Amino acid sequence: MKRIFVLTAAVLAMTAPALAAGKCSTAPKANWQPKTALETKLKADGLTVRQIKVESGCYEVYATDKSGKRVNAAYNAETLAKLDNAEAGEN
């Protein structure tokens, strides 16, 4: 029984960051990362940022990649983790 508990705890510990990365932040704005930090990160990844909007605890990014293709993505405002759903903050 103890072994099952330990294995369950280990699995939850490994999946918790992935689950948290899929949602917008619920933390107060004082805990959010600045937009400039996200913009710096995106520029380092080769994107040209056109606009960053705040949407319900997410930063919604409008950018273009190196080939000129438009990119629309959402990032958790607290962790700057990229979300799977580009429209995550638009509820």
DAUR-V370214 format. One line per field, one symbol per residue. ss: DSSP state (2 for helix, 1 for strand, 0 for the rest). Layout:
ss->???
//
This chain:
ss->0222222222222222222200000000222000222222222200011111111001111111000001111111000001000000000
//
